[in-house]
Amino acid sequence: MLLSDTTSSEKVKLVEIKDKALKIHLLKLGIQEGDVVTVSHRVSHGPFILQHLSQEIALGSKNLSQIEVRHYSN
């Protein structure tokens, strides 16, 4: 499943970041494959706000289709 297919308040595990530049950018922010993030807010046809640990980042819709995720349950 792609990150673009998720809903607000959904907790997912990052399985694969397909775009190398995006992968490096997220790594600089402390986010990598295997991490669990929460989709804290989703703007219709716009960015997603992701929460990871104590930080929130916005990802544009172009990037959402480059990240493969799976549902995460404790």
N, C-alpha and C positions, 0 to 999 in steps of 0.2 A: 504494500500500500504506500502511496506517496503522502508526504506531509500535507499537500494541497487537499487531500481527501479527508482530513481530520476535522473535528469540531472543537468549539471553545470548551475549555475545562478538561479536555482529553489529555491523558498522560500517555506518552509514547516513548519508545526506545529508538534511537537513531541507528539504523541498520547499515545504510550506505549513503555516502555523500558523493554523488556521481561527478560533479564538476570540481576539478582540481583547485581552481582559484577560490571557489567557495569553501572548499574543505580547509584550505590554508587560512582563509579569513576567519572561519569559525574556530579553528584551532588557536589562533591568536587571541580569541575571546574566551578561551578555555572550554570550548565545546568540541567534542569529537565523537566519532562513531562509537556506539556502545553506551553513550550517555542517555539518561532519561530526562526528558523535558516536558513541560506542561504548556499546552496552547492556552495562554491566559486570555487572549482576546483575538478575535478574527474580524477584520474589516471586510465587508462585502466587496469583492473585486479589488481588494487592496492587500496591504501587508498583514501578516500574522505577528502577534506579540508572543514571543516564547519566553518562558521562565525556566532558568536553569540555576539551581542553588539559590543564591541571593541576587542574581541579576536578571534583567529583562532586556531582550533585544528584539528589534523589528526586522522581519525578513520580507522582502518584496515578493509579489506573486510569481515573478520569473524564477526565483530561487526555490520556491516550494516544490516544483516538479523535479528538482534535482536531488531531493532527499527522500530516500526510502526509509520507512518506519514500520514498526509493528506495535500493536497495543501492548501496554504495560500494566500489569497488576501486581501489587505487592505480594 
